[in-house]
Amino acid sequence: MSGARDVYQQGFRLFVAGELDEAIARYREAIELDPELPIAWNGLSMALSRKGELDEAIEAARRLVELEPDDALSHTNLSRLLQQQGRIPEAEAAMAEAMRLQMQSK
């Protein structure tokens, strides 16, 4: 869906400019247009994380992992967020999966 990607791009530009609330709104709008657009979930996760909203950022990262279960970077992002929240065993499990995927792709 090009509409969702266009809205995502608007969100990305806002994110880069530090306009986090506006970026989050665009990412959510892109997700409404295409709930299975991984880059929108990733952007939402990153923007929420930067804003300090870790619970919501983790939810978005988990959705990204559901959409891209074979993407090591998705698992790495989830691990990083879980670590920030002090959820070390979960973070280690996500990182182990990321490392397994990386080794598998070589």
Protein Blocks (a to p, Z undefined) as FASTA:
>chain_A
ZZlmmmmmmmmmmmmnopamlmmmmmmmmmmmmmmlmklmmmmmmmmmmnopaklmmmmm
mmmmmmmmmbmklmmmmmmmmmmnopamlmmmmmmmmmmmmmmmZZ
